[in-house]
């Protein structure tokens, strides 16, 4: 069975890399579409899943992630 949360995390990483490339190429429309895809992917992932590990740990310790 595929861990869907892990796969969405990987998807977010790829989309963030694609957004950086689009920004470097001044791809305004492309960047906009990638940002929409990122928003959609992040909606389905717990907040802590796409934060740096220190921030995720802090939020978990507060019971917020």
C-alpha positions in Angstrom: 0.0 0.0 0.0 1.3 3.4 -0.9 1.6 6.0 1.9 -0.5 8.8 0.3 0.7 11.4 2.8 4.3 10.6 1.9 3.6 10.7 -1.8 1.8 14.1 -1.4 4.9 15.3 0.5 7.1 14.3 -2.5 4.7 16.0 -4.9 5.0 19.2 -2.9 8.8 19.0 -3.0 8.7 18.6 -6.8 6.2 21.4 -7.2 8.4 23.7 -5.1 11.4 22.9 -7.2 9.3 23.5 -10.4 8.2 26.9 -9.0 11.8 27.9 -8.4 12.7 27.0 -12.0 9.6 28.9 -13.3 10.6 32.0 -11.3 14.2 31.8 -12.7 12.7 31.7 -16.2 10.2 34.5 -15.5 7.4 32.1 -16.2 4.6 34.2 -14.7 1.7 32.1 -15.9 3.5 28.8 -15.3 4.5 30.0 -11.8 0.9 30.9 -11.1 -0.4 27.5 -12.1 2.3 25.7 -10.1 1.3 27.8 -7.0 -2.3 26.7 -7.5 -1.1 23.1 -7.6 0.9 23.7 -4.5 -2.1 25.1 -2.7 -4.2 22.1 -3.7 -1.5 19.6 -2.6 -0.9 21.4 0.7 -4.6 21.5 1.6 -4.5 17.7 1.9 -1.4 17.4 4.0 -1.2 18.1 7.7 0.5 21.4 8.4 3.6 19.8 9.9 4.3 17.7 6.9 5.7 20.6 4.8 7.5 22.5 7.6 11.1 22.2 8.5 11.5 19.5 11.1 12.2 21.9 13.9 9.0 23.8 13.3 7.0 20.6 12.9 8.4 19.3 16.2 7.4 22.6 17.9 3.9 22.5 16.6 3.5 18.8 17.5 4.7 19.6 21.0 1.9 22.2 21.2 -0.6 19.8 19.8 -1.2 21.9 16.7 0.0 19.6 14.0 
